[in-house]
């Protein structure tokens, strides 16, 4: 009788940080639905997507913990990877999204006190984690590299480079939403300061990366077909900064002097309009890139979640502009954007579930360094 070798454990062998994008892409629907209004249907939708985001968040955290315990070398390799490492920014952004969605949607289920506690914890962890990824990931993978800028140690610029520096911008809008839950002027003022600091910090880091990514698109083209969805990530800092600018200006009205609030309001108004227009242009560009990639046979992967959260930030930015300017055009565009977001989420979520069931998304991608096909 021949003894068989025990099977090699392969469960949770490949759990890259971009799995947290599934939380971001789900939770943003809860936040966006809340921003559109307070109708019964929108409230119900925001609650449903908040619950889904929480469940996915807990599941991804559990899978990540098991991955680090059982396959520590593979997990460390993700930190060293010149492409995947940037997606560690998805971890704090997922945490911030869960916190904000709990405050605006979960409050209807668990009550204001519990929702506030959860959001404070998520905001604290997400903000600290976002500062860490914004400082450490670019310093390791984008600065001080020698040799060919497009060589193996430094791949060509792509939208994923922004993942590590956008979290503080998410903190900026999250701070504004959280400030609305406090009655004390001191707490609101502190959150306003934190939000403005996070806004400026992220903007300073993201602006040169956006320029580099767009420059790469012009000079080198769209790159590998599998990475085509990541061009939508450029929309993220645009839409998120519009949201943050408008919401922070609203907070300033109640906690600063009239003159200061007026200056901040004027700056936010002009900035939001200009960047919103840039976001519309980028949606056209990203849509053209996506259509071209689909014709070439765009493979499914976790990169498809790039279709969700960035579009969600455009919806929240449009809603915030509608409230700031009073123009119904922005509200109509926000409504249309939400429908597109809902459809995109449905397609990507269905494909993701299918990929989990058949194991395709749980297998380590074979092939080239820098590929995010899984």
Buried (B, 14 or more C-beta within 10 A) or exposed (E): EEEEEEEEEEEBBBBBBBBBBBBBBBBBBBBBBBBBEEEEEBBEBBBBBBBBBBEBBEEBBEBBEBBBEBBEEBBEBBBEBBBBBBBBBBBBBBBBBBBBBBBBBBBBEEEEEEBBEBBBBBBEBBBEBBBBBBBBBBEBBBEEEEEEEEEEEBBBBBBBBBBBBBBBBBBBBBBBBBBBBBEEEEBBBBBBEBBBBBBEBBBEBBEEBBEBBBEBBEEEEBBBBBBBBBBBBBBBBBBBBBBBBBBBBBBBEEBBEEEEBBBBBEEBBEBBBEBBEBBBEBBEBBEEBBEEBEEEEBBBBBBBBBBBBBBBBBBBBBBBBBBBBEEEEBBEBBBEBBEBBBEBBEEBBEBBEEBEEEEBBBEEBEEEEBBBBB
